């Protein structure tokens, strides 16, 4: 799995304190056993992202189902593509 932060404002400082918003993009393929742990971890970050985007690469397991289940109860908007 690969996750990256996309910042709404460019900032050289890794610590966001100026009100910028960040989205996290997660690329996943056959990560059904790990996707919930990853999403839980993102939700617990000190700087909570305003959106998480899960990009599924034709998984053949429960990746999408698990991500949708987590998204239904998440306090952060999660899109699954």
N, C-alpha and C positions, 0 to 999 in steps of 0.2 A: 504494500500500500504506500501511496505517496500523498502527502498533504502539503499544501503551500498556502501562505497567506497572501491575499491581494488587498492592498491598502487603498482606501478611497483617496487619500492624500499622500503624496510622496514625503517620506521622512527618512533622514539618515539615522535617526535614533531608533533602535529596536524597541525601546519602551515607549508605548503610545500613551501620551498624557494630554494631548492637545484637542481631544474630542474627535479625532479621526475614527472612522469606522473601518473594520476589516472583515473580509469574507475569507473563509477557508475552503479551498477546493481539494477534495479527496478523490484521487484516482484509485479505483478498486476493480479487481477481477478475482473472482472465487475467494473472497475474503469473508464468507459467511460466519466463520468462527471468530473473526477478529473485529468486524465492523462495529459492533456494539461497544466493545471496550474502547475503540478509538473515539467514537462519538461521545461516550461518557467522559473521556479524558479531555476532549475539546470543550465540553460544557463546563468543566471544572477549572478551566484556566483562569488566572488572575484577570486577564483581559479577555472577556468573553466576546467572541465574534458576533457580528450582527446577523450573519447568515453562514450556513454551511451548505456547500454544494457537493454532492456525491456523484461522481461520474463513473457509471458502471460500464465496464468493457465486456459486455456479453457474458456475464457470469453464468456458470452452469450449476451453481449451488444456491444457497439461501441468502446471498449478499443483499439483493434488492428487497426481499421480504423482511429481513432483519432491519435494514436501514429504514424502511417504511414504518415498521412497528415502533422503532425508536423515535422517529420523526413525529409520530402521532402523540407522543407524550413529552416531547422536548419543549423546553422554554425558549429555545433558539429556533428560528425558522430554518428548516432543512429542505432543500430541493434535491430530488434524485433524478438524474438525467441518464 
